[in-house]
Amino acid sequence: MTARVAFVVVGHVDHGKSTLVGRLLAETGALPDGALDKVQGICDSQQRPFEHAFLLDALEEEQRQNVTIDVTQVRFAHGGRDYLLIDAPGHRQFLKNMITGAAHADAALLVIDAAEGVQEQSRRHAALVSFLGVRTVIVVVNKMDLVAYAADAFHRVAAEYRAFLADIGMTPVAIVPASARDGDNVVGPSERMPWYAGSSVLTALGAVEPAAAESSGVLRLPVQVVLKLDERRIVAGRIESGALAVGDEIEVWPSGQRARVKSIETWPEAAPAPEGAASGESIGITLDDQLFVQRGDVIAHPAAPPRRSNVIATSLFWLGRQALEADQHYRLRLGTLERDVTVLSITRGMRSSSMEVYEGQGTVGQHDVGEVILRASQPLVFDPAAAIPATGRFVLLDGHDIVGGGTVLEDEDLYRRPYGAELPRSEHIAPRPAGITPAERAAAYGHRSQVVWLTGMPGAGKTTVARLLERRLFEAGVKTFVVDGEQLRFGLSADLRFTDRDRSEQSRRAAEVARLFQRAGLVVIVALVSPFTADRDYARRLIGPDDFMLVYLHAPLAVLSERERHGLYTAAGRDAALRIPGMNALYEPPLDAGCVFDTSVVDAEGVTGAIIVAVERRLR
């Protein structure tokens, strides 16, 4: 199957985006039969000259207004390649529609009027597509006929915009002088601009390669609907990346259930049925096991699963009239998945018009961009947008209104924190390498280092097991230390409360402390509720999977309530403001723990003995 490249076409109002797209369709023979005649008839009835922009306007009212007010998607093929052009509105009030378009694009066509030059909207649109993860751009300096096709007018606009793009980390594939109205440099070279020897718009489109994820073999199939036809239960959706074949083992996320593909269904039904499908195809599949699958689930190969977490770090372009602030609630739409989310924290913001970065305000203003951490009510399934754009871009809704859109960042960015103006920034300093290697410490101490991370609801026995484990290891000659969550609360974390945000920060601090002790050659035992998957995953990545063992302790709520020595569960029953993870606040049980114990069945000595056996293998 030919790979398809999707371009979002953006620019200031009246800079000629729709005319450019209409000209491309007409010149490449992509228009359906009768389309030109239909548009010509409408123009005649309105007693106005024909314009290629009208080819994209679905409603006669839009043609009368002479402005595109919705996102129009058109497809065409040329030179053995398939293209999708997403024509996005340019009016400031239509930016929310544009976010929907840019969220599905591989690259962008940025259109600028040669006579008007770079406008505020030109900068804002570039910033928007950049923060939506679209890094590949082609700039079209349109309406060269208005400046008499002058080379100096083109070079002036091109230089200004190239410099601006460089400031936001973008390098254009090409900057093309064109007149979409007259067809100059749209499909082929222009005789009116002999001074320009570069690509035409169509040639520049052909130079853009498909997104790497689409050919990487990393399967992502978001589920759109589950159909029951005859005796078949068909899971339908569009393959966003990778490929799928009959007989493949797949996982359905967020549940992690596995099955094999029994058949691939297409519409209209093909005879014989296809044995495989690739990125860009809309298909249905049947499975050899009747798993529970629903809209919003993501199908992947077991060897390359997506991320699963209730917390994501994002770059977010904000459109809401009121500033974005912490603790506000919205609806997040990521592919076919929808979740209620809360703004957990805001690291910093950037004014899209001036590119000024501001920190410490805790808000993101309208039309600004922010680094924002969101927490979902149920697990999200996603990828960092830099890895797989289709499963890393999202929009936020307030009711039915789109109020923002953005990209999911790498997980490491989750723990970036703002700095005070008087403090040094981490990008200007760098740690010095240790003078003693881990191997030297292991040889001197007689064992390797390790972090044993005990997680569980209050009362599960984390502190008791941690102290027993410390004693057993110490008596065996192992250098060890306990990092206990309650002790941190009286010192390093004395400034933290018991909100979700502060519990995440408590976990981050514990992970950083554990890493320091572990690098010193100790076996570190962390006893911490650490209720969120993302926080435990961060600790594992920070310390390294070979030196990190997660232990999950649990028990029935009645046992925990009776055992917990501070009376938290009883107090929470009287005071709803007191939030206890696993009772009236979120606790995400780990699915990847190395050891799991029900401490109502196995006592602390038994748990400690089992952990000792597992740890000893890691210390050799």
N, C-alpha and C positions, 0 to 999 in steps of 0.2 A: 504493500500500500504506500502511496506517495505521502510523505510527511507534509502536514499543513502548518503554515506559519501564520499566526494571528497578529495583526497590527491594529493598535488603537490610533485613530486619527484625531488630533486635538489641535486647538488653536483659538485665538481671539475671535470673537464674533465678526463676521464679514471678511475674514482673512482668506476665505475661499476653500475651506476644507471639503465641503460637500461637492463643490464644483470639481475639485481635484479627483475625488472618488468617482463621481459620475463620468468624468473624462476617461479615467482608467477603465471603467466597465465598458464604455462605448468603444474605445480604441482596441480592446482585447477581445471583442466579440462576446462578452459575458452577459449581455442583456437578453432576457427572454423575448421570444417573438412578440411583436406588437408593442413592446414597451415604449420605444421611441415615438411611435404614432400616437399612443395614448397620451403621453406627456405633451406632444406637440398640439394635440387636440385641446387639452386643458389650457395651454398657453394661448391658443387662438381664441378660445371662449372668453378668456380674461383680457384679451387684447394686449398681450405683453410678449416680448421676445423670448424665444426658447433659451433655457439655461440648463446646463448639465446637472446642476445641483438638484433640479426638480426630480431627477431620476430616483433620488433617495427618499424623497418625502412621501410618506405613506398616505397622508391626509391632505385633501385639497385646501383645508383651512391653513395648514402649515405652509403651503405654497403661497397663499395670499399674504401671510405674515413674512415670508421670505427669510425664515430662520428655522433651523433644525431644533426641535424641542425634545427629542427622544434619542435613544441609542439605536442606530440602524446597523445591522450586520449584513454584509454582502460577501459573496464568495465568487472567486473566479480562478481560472487555471491559465497558465501561460508558461511556455518553455519547459513543459514537463513538471511544473510545480503547482501546488494548490495554495491559494491565499484566502485569508479571511480578513476583511477590512471592517473595523468597528468604528463607525462615524459617531463621535461623541459631541455633545453640545458644547458651544463655546461661551454662552452667556454665563455670567457669574452665578445667577440663580439656578442654573442647570448643572452645576458641578456635581451634585449628588448622582445624576444620571451618568455622568462621565466616570465616576468611581466604579459603577457597575461594569462599564465597558473596559476600563483599564485593568480591572481585576482579573480579566480573562485573556490578556494580551501577552504575547511573547516579546513584542517590540513596539515602538511608537513612531508615528509620523507626526512631527511637530511643524505646523504650518504658520508662517509669519508673512504678513503683508510687507512687500518691499518698500512701499511708500510710507506706511505708518511705523515700520520698524518694530523693535522689541518692546512689548507692552507689559504692564503688570501681570496681565493674564498669561502672557507668554512665559514669564518666569514661574508663575504659580502652577501652570500645567506641567512644566518640566519637573518641578519639585514634587508634584503629585505623582506622576508616573514613576519617578525615582523611588519614592517611599512606598509605592505599590510593588516594588521589586522589578520594574521594567528597566533594564540597564542598557538595552540596545535601542538606539534612536537614529532616525534619519530626519534631517531638517530640510524643509522645503521653503525657500524664500520665494513666495508666490507673487503674482501680479507684477511681474517685471515689466509688463507693458505700461504700467503707470509711471515708471521711471525711465522710459525710453530704452529699456534693456541695457542700461549703463552698468559697466563693470564696477565702477567705484561705489555706486549705490549698493550693489550686491555685497562687495567685500566689506563695506562698513557694517552692514547688518550681520553678516556671517562672523566677523571678528568679535562683535559685541556678544552675540549669543554663544559662540564657542567658549569665550572666557567665562560666561555665566555657567555654562554646563560643566566646565572644568572645576568650578568652585563647589559643585555638588557631586563631583566624582563621576561625571558622565562624559564620554567621548563619542561624538556622532560618527556613524558609519560613513555618512556623506552629508554635505550641505549643497543642495541643488537649487540653482536659479531656475524658475519656471513661470509660465503663464498658463494656468489651468484652463482659462477661458478660451485661449487660442491654441492650446495643445503644445506649446513650446516646452521641450525637455520633459514632457510627461511620459511618453513612450519611447521616443527617439530624440536625437539631437536637434537643436534649433539653429536654423540659418541666421536668426536675428541676434544670436549670441555667439559669434565665432571665437570670442575670447575665452569661452568656457569649454574645456576638453574633458570634463569629468562625466560621471554617470548621469543618466536620466533617472527619473523617479522609479520607473519600472525596473531598470537595471540595478538600482540600489536595493530595491525590494528583493531581487533575486540573489543578492550577495549575502543576505541575512540567513544564517543557518537555523534550522529548527532548534527548539529548546533541547538542551542536552538530555534532560530527563526523559524526553519522549523516545529516545533511542538507547537509553541506558539499561533497559531491562528491568527497571524498578517498577513493578506493577502497582498502579493505583486505579481502582474502579469504585468510585463513589456510587452507592446504591440510590437510584431514583425511586423505584417502586418495586413491589413484589406482587406478581400476578399469579392467579390460579386459572390455568387453561387446561381443559380436559383433566387428565390425571397429573399434569405437570405443575410444579411450583417454580415459576421462572423469576429469577432475580435479574432485574433490568437496570442498566445504567450505561454511562459513556466511559470508555477507557481513557483516562487522562494521561497516563504514561505507561510505558512497558508493553507487554504482550501477554496473551493468555491462550492456552491450548487445552483441548480435551485431555483429561487424565492428570492435569496439573493439580498439585495439592495447594490449597489456598487457606488463608486465615481471614476471618471476619472480625473487624475491629469496631468498637472497643472491647468486645467480649473475648476475643482471642480464640474462638472456636475454629476447628479445622474440618475440612472436608475435601473431596476431590470433584473436579468438574466432570460432570457426566455428559453434558452436551452443551453446544453453543447454538442459540436461537437467534435468527435475524428476521427482519420484516422488510418486504414480504418474505415469507418462508422460502428458503432456497432448497433445492433438491440436487445433490445431497447436501446435508447440513454441513456448514464449515467446520473444520477441525481446529481452527485457530482464529484469533482476532488481535488487532494491534491498536496502538494509540490513535485516538480520534474516532474510533468506531463505536457506534451505539449498538449494544447487543443485549441479549438475555442469556443467562446460564441456568442450567439445572445442576443440582448437586447430588452426590451419592448418599448424603445424609440429610435428614430434614432438620437443619439448624434453624434457630430463630433468627431471622434476618429482617431488618426494617430500614426504611428510608433514613439516610444519613450515615449508615454504616459504611465502612471502607474495606474493600477486598484487596488483599495483598498476598504476595508469596511469603511463606514463613521465613525465608532467608533474609528478607529485607522488609521488616514491618515498619509501619509509620510510628510516630510518637503518640503517646497517650498520656494525657495529664489534664488536671483541672485548672492549671495555671499556664499562661503563655505570655511571653514578652513580645511586644509588638512595636512597629512603627505605624502610627495612626494619623491619618489626615482627618481633621475635625471640621464638620460642617454645621453642627448645632448652633442655634442662636445664642444659647447660654453656654458659658465656658464649661469644658469638661473638668470634672473634679473627682477626687477619690470618693468611694462609697456610692457612686451613682450606678443605676441598674439599666441594662439595655439587653437587646436581643442580638446575638451574634449569628451570622449566616456564613458558613464556610463550606463551599461546594453545596452539597445537598443536606448538610448537617446544620441544625439550628440548636442553640443553647441560650439560656438566660445567663448573663455574665454581670459581674460587679467589677468596677474599677478598683483594683487593689492599691496601686500606687502610680505616680507619674514621676519619672526620673528627670526629664527635661523637655523643653519645647523649642520650636523653631518657627519664626515668622516667615511664611512662605514668600512674601513679597520682597523682604529685605534680606532673608536668610540669616537674620540675627538669632543667635542661640541664647535662650534664657533658662536658668536653673533655679531650683529652690522655691518656685512659685506654687507648685502643686496644682497647677491648672494648665489647660491648653485652650487658647482662644479660638474663635471662629476663623476658619481658613488657615489655621496654623497646624503644624505637625508636631507630634509628641512621641516620646518613647514611653509607652504605657504598659503596665502589667495588669492583665485581666484574669479574673478567677471565674470559672464556670460552675454552674450548679451540678452538672454531670460531666463525666470525662469527655474531653475533646479529642478528636483524632486528626492529626495534622503532620506536616513536615515543615521545616524551615523553608521559607520562600526561596532562598538562594539555592536550595537543593532541588525542590520540586514545586514550581510556582503554583500549579493548579490546586495543590492541597496546602498552600501556605499563604493564600490571600483571602481576605474576608471583608464583609461589610457589617456595620452596626446599625441597628434599627431602634428607633424610639416609637413604639406603636407600629404604624405602617410607613413612617418616614425614615429614609436613610439619612443618618446623621454623621456617619464616618466610614472610613474604609482604610485598610492597611495590609501589612504583611507580618507574618510570624518571623521573629528573629531566631537566631541560634540560641539554644538553651543557656549557653554561657552568659548571654546578655541579660538574662533574668535578674542577675544579682549586681548589675551595675547600679551605683548609687550616686546621687548628686553630691557635689563638694561645695563647701563654703568658698566664697570669693577669695578669702585670704589663705586658703590651703592649697598645697601642690596637687596637681592632677596626676593620676596614675600613668597617663601616656607620656609624661615627661620624666618619669623615673623608672628604674628597672632593678629587679633584685639581682644580687651577686650570687654566682653559683657557689654551692657548698664546698668547703675544702676537704670534707670527708665524705666518701662515697657510701651509699647504702651497703654495698658489699663489704667494705671495710668495717662498718659498724656491726654487720651481721657476724663477721668473723670474730670480732672482739667480744660481742655479747653472747655468742653461741646460739643465736636464733635470728630469724628475719623479723621485720616489723610487720604490724598488722593493725587494722581498725575493726573492732567488733561493734556494730551499731545495733543497739537494742531499741526497738520501737514497739509501741502499743499504747492503748488507752490508759489513763490514770488508774492505778491499782492493779495493773497486769503483772507486776513483779519485777519491773526493770531494774530498780535500784537494788533490791535484794539480790537478784541474780548477778548484777554487776559487781557487788561487793564480794560475794562468794567466789566469783570467777577471778577477781583480782587476787584474793587470798590464795587460791589454788595455784595460780600461775606464779605468784611471788614465791611461794614455798617450793616451786619446781625450778627456781632460779631464773625465771623470766622477768625481764624489766618491764613493768606495766604500770598503768595509771588510769583512773576513772575520770571521765568528763561527765558530770551529772547535771542534768537540766536544772534541778532545784538549786544547786550551788551556783550555777551561772547567773541565776536570777538575783543573787545577792551581791554580785560583783560586775562581771563583764556585761551582763544584760539587765542591770538594775534600772535602766531607762526604758525598758520595754514593758508593754501591757500584755493583755491576753487576747488581743484581736488576731484575726487571721494573718494580717500583714505582719504583726510583731512576732507571731509564732514562726512565720517563714524566716524572719530576720534572726530569730533565736537559733533556728536550725543552721542557717548560713554561718553564724558565728561559731557554733559548735563544730561544724565541719572544718572551718579554718583552723581552730585550735587543735582539733584532732590531727589534722594534717601536719602541723608543726611538731607535735609530739611523735607522730609516726615517722617523720623524716629524721627525728633524733634517734630512731632505732627502737622505740618502745612499742609494746602491744597496748593500744589505746582502746578502752572500753567506754563507749558512749551510751548513756542511759537517758533517752529523750523521747517524749511523746512523738515529735516530728510527724504530724498528722498527714502531710501532703506528699504525694508521690514525687512531684517535681523537686522538692527539697531533698528527699533521700537520693533521687537520681543525681542531683547536683553534687552531693557528698561523694557518691560513688565515682563520678567523673573526676572530681577534684583530687581524690586520693588515689584513684586508679583501681580498676575492677579486680586486679590480682591481689591487691592489698586491702580489700574491703569485703567484709562479710555482714550481711544483713540478717538479723534475727527478729522474728515477729512473735511477740508474746500476746496472747489473748485469753479471754475467759468470758463466761456469760455476764451480762450487765448486773444481775443480782449479786454475783460473787464479787465483781469489781466494787460495787457500791458498799458492800459489807467490809471489804478488805482495805479500801482507800483510807489512809490514816488522817487526812485533813477534812473529811466529811464533805468533799466537793459535790458528790452526787446528791446528797440530801439538801445541801444548800441550793443547788441548781433547781431542785424541785420546788423550792420556795421562791426563788428569785430568777425569773426568766432572763434577766440581763447577764447572769453568770453563765457563760458558754463553755461547755465541757465537750471536747472532741469525742465523737462517737455516741454521745447522748443527745445533745441539742445543738451541736456544732459538727462540722464535717470532719470525719476521719477516714482516710482512704487506705483500706487494708492492702498491704503490699502483695503483688502477684508474683514477685521474683525473689522472695526471701530465701536465703540458703538454708535456714532452719526455722521451723514453725512449731510452737508449743502451746497447747491449751493448759494454762497453769492451774486450772481447776481440776485437772486430771493428773498432771505431772508436777511434783513438788519442786521447789527451788533447787534442791540438791540434785534431783534427776535432770533438770534442765541444764544445770551447770556442768554436770558430768558429760552430757551429750555435746555441749558446746566445746568443752575441753578436747574431746576426741576430734571434732571438726577443725578446731584451731590448730592442734598439734601438727596436722598434715600440712598446714600452710606455713608453719614456722621452720620447716626443714630446708 
